[in-house]
Amino acid sequence: MRPAPTPGTYPVRFGTAELLRDADRPNAWMISVDGVAQSHVNLDDPTDLEFDYIRRIADVVDCLGEGPLDVLHVGGAACTLPRYVAAVRPRSRQLVFDADSELVAVVREQLGLKGLKVRVGDGREGVSARYDASADLVIVDAFERGVLAGGLATVEFTNEIARVLRPAGTYVANVSDGPNLPFLRRFLATLAISFPHLAILAEPGVLRGRRFGNIVVAASRTELPVTDLTRRAASSAYPARCVAGEDLRDLRGKAKPITDAEALPSPIPPKDVFGIF
């Protein structure tokens, strides 16, 4: 039997990580880095998802049909999503890339990573080293101090993801943006070069530009399960909208794709937006 996790602070590559016990669940834990929430995991129930944007990504996973999946994760932290996939899709093959070796070590020691394959290193390089048409799903959720690295939002990296995905595969990314959604618009233009089918999931206030927040973006070369995603998002404890088709093309407008020459990072979030309260 594993020893109980030890709450406290731990030095990691990108700052200081803090492991906090969830006051409402006996074996659930939160990890933050420099005050920015990174992961919440319930060790007794990996399907218990605290963060709303994680639930939206899980909705995409749940709508991809039945059976195990071959999944690549860029960004891991406490591996909430890999734990979820392992629970709901037994026999799935997963590989997690995370650049913070110290954080991976803390998670492995304190929360365990049994059955999960985590490789320390640059996620973009890791994806580029994979075989053609070898994955059913690629999930990118890799933030440093609340910002998605610019190199993960470019045409060149998106082309690599498209290469690695099988013809019916799905790419899911967590991004964040604020009023008028300038970064999201350009990210959608970037994805549209490789993927003809796009959908986004976010709280209505974020999509209306009223506040800064997370947006989950799904992309594929085949039709996405938009009807199911719309229903799930609308019936959530914190209702979200699903936007696709012509409405999404209108939102994208004439935005220009992001390339390696520019490598535009996502905007810096306002203070405390992603913090621990």
Residue pairs with C-beta under 8 A, 6 or more apart in sequence:
2 112
5 19
5 21
5 29
5 110
5 111
6 19
6 110
7 19
7 20
7 21
8 18
8 19
9 16
9 17
9 18
9 19
10 16
10 17
10 18
10 19
10 102
10 103
10 106
11 17
11 102
12 33
12 100
12 102
12 103
12 106
13 99
13 100
13 101
13 102
13 103
14 33
14 34
14 100
14 103
14 144
14 145
15 33
15 34
15 145
16 33
16 34
17 31
17 32
17 33
17 38
17 102
17 103
17 106
18 31
18 32
18 33
18 35
18 276
19 29
19 30
19 31
19 106
19 110
20 29
20 30
20 31
20 32
20 276
21 28
21 29
21 30
22 28
22 29
22 30
22 40
22 42
22 50
25 42
25 44
25 48
26 44
27 42
27 43
27 44
28 40
28 41
28 42
28 43
28 44
28 48
28 50
29 40
29 41
29 43
29 78
29 110
29 111
30 37
30 39
30 40
30 50
30 276
31 37
31 38
31 39
31 40
31 77
31 78
31 103
31 106
31 107
32 38
32 275
32 276
33 103
33 145
34 145
35 275
35 276
36 143
36 145
36 146
36 274
36 275
37 51
37 274
37 275
37 276
38 77
38 78
38 103
38 143
39 77
39 78
39 79
39 80
40 49
40 50
40 51
40 54
40 78
40 80
41 78
41 79
41 80
41 83
41 111
42 48
42 50
43 111
43 112
46 80
46 83
46 84
46 86
46 87
47 84
47 87
47 88
49 55
49 58
49 80
49 84
51 80
52 203
52 214
52 236
52 238
52 240
53 174
53 214
53 215
53 216
54 80
54 81
54 84
55 236
56 201
56 202
56 216
56 233
56 236
56 240
57 81
57 139
57 141
57 172
57 174
57 216
58 81
58 84
59 201
59 228
59 229
59 232
59 233
60 170
60 172
60 201
60 216
60 218
60 229
61 69
61 81
61 84
61 85
61 88
61 89
61 137
61 172
62 88
62 232
63 225
63 228
63 229
63 232
64 136
64 137
64 170
64 225
67 89
68 89
68 90
68 91
68 92
68 93
69 85
69 89
69 92
69 93
69 136
69 137
70 92
70 93
70 94
70 134
70 135
70 136
70 137
71 82
71 85
71 92
71 93
71 94
71 95
71 135
71 136
71 137
71 138
71 139
72 94
72 95
72 97
72 126
72 127
72 130
72 135
72 137
72 138
72 139
72 164
73 79
73 81
73 82
73 94
73 95
73 96
73 97
73 138
73 139
73 141
74 97
74 123
74 124
74 126
74 127
74 138
74 139
74 140
74 141
74 142
74 152
75 97
75 98
75 123
75 139
75 140
75 141
75 142
75 143
76 82
76 96
76 97
76 98
76 104
76 107
76 118
77 98
77 103
77 107
78 107
78 111
79 96
79 107
79 113
79 116
79 118
81 139
81 141
82 94
82 96
82 116
83 116
85 92
85 94
86 92
86 94
86 115
86 116
94 116
94 117
95 117
95 119
95 126
96 116
96 117
96 118
96 119
97 119
97 121
97 122
97 123
97 126
97 127
98 104
98 118
98 119
98 120
98 121
98 123
98 142
99 120
99 121
99 122
99 123
99 142
100 120
101 120
104 113
104 118
104 120
107 113
108 118
119 126
123 140
123 142
123 152
124 151
124 152
124 157
124 160
127 138
127 157
127 160
127 161
127 164
128 160
130 164
131 164
132 163
132 164
133 163
133 164
133 165
133 166
133 167
133 169
134 164
134 166
135 164
135 165
135 166
135 169
136 165
136 166
136 168
136 169
136 170
137 165
137 169
137 170
137 171
137 172
138 161
138 164
138 165
138 169
138 170
138 171
138 172
139 172
139 173
140 148
140 152
140 161
140 171
140 172
140 173
140 174
141 173
141 174
142 148
142 149
142 152
143 174
143 176
143 266
146 176
146 268
146 269
146 273
146 274
147 265
147 266
147 267
147 268
147 269
148 174
148 175
148 176
148 265
148 266
149 265
150 258
150 262
150 263
150 264
150 265
150 266
151 157
151 260
151 263
152 173
153 173
153 175
153 183
153 187
153 190
153 258
153 263
153 264
153 265
153 266
154 190
154 258
154 259
154 260
154 262
154 263
155 190
155 193
155 194
155 257
155 258
155 259
155 260
156 259
156 260
157 260
158 171
158 190
158 191
158 193
158 194
158 195
159 193
159 194
161 171
161 194
162 171
162 194
162 195
162 221
165 171
165 221
167 221
167 222
168 220
168 221
168 222
169 220
169 221
170 218
170 219
170 220
170 224
171 191
171 195
171 218
171 219
171 220
172 216
172 217
172 218
172 219
173 187
173 216
173 217
173 219
174 214
174 215
174 216
174 217
175 183
175 184
175 187
175 214
175 215
175 217
175 266
176 183
176 212
176 213
176 214
176 215
176 266
176 267
176 269
176 274
177 183
177 184
177 206
177 212
177 213
177 215
177 266
177 267
178 209
178 211
178 212
178 267
178 269
178 270
179 209
179 210
179 212
180 209
181 207
181 209
181 215
181 251
182 255
182 267
183 264
183 266
183 267
184 200
184 215
184 217
184 251
185 251
185 252
185 253
185 255
186 255
186 256
186 257
186 258
186 264
187 217
187 258
188 198
188 200
188 217
188 248
188 251
188 252
188 255
189 252
189 255
189 256
189 257
189 258
190 257
190 258
191 198
191 217
191 219
192 198
192 252
192 257
193 257
194 219
194 221
195 219
195 220
195 221
196 221
197 219
197 220
197 221
197 222
197 223
197 224
197 244
198 217
198 218
198 219
198 224
198 244
198 248
199 217
199 218
199 224
199 226
199 229
199 242
199 243
199 244
199 248
200 207
200 215
200 216
200 217
200 218
200 242
200 243
200 244
200 248
200 251
201 215
201 216
201 218
201 229
201 233
201 240
201 241
201 242
202 213
202 214
202 215
202 216
202 240
202 241
203 213
203 238
203 239
203 240
203 241
204 239
204 240
204 241
205 211
205 213
206 212
206 213
206 214
206 215
207 215
207 241
207 243
212 267
212 269
212 270
212 273
213 273
218 224
218 229
224 244
226 242
226 244
226 245
229 242
230 241
230 242
233 239
233 240
233 241
233 242
234 240
234 241
234 242
243 251
258 264
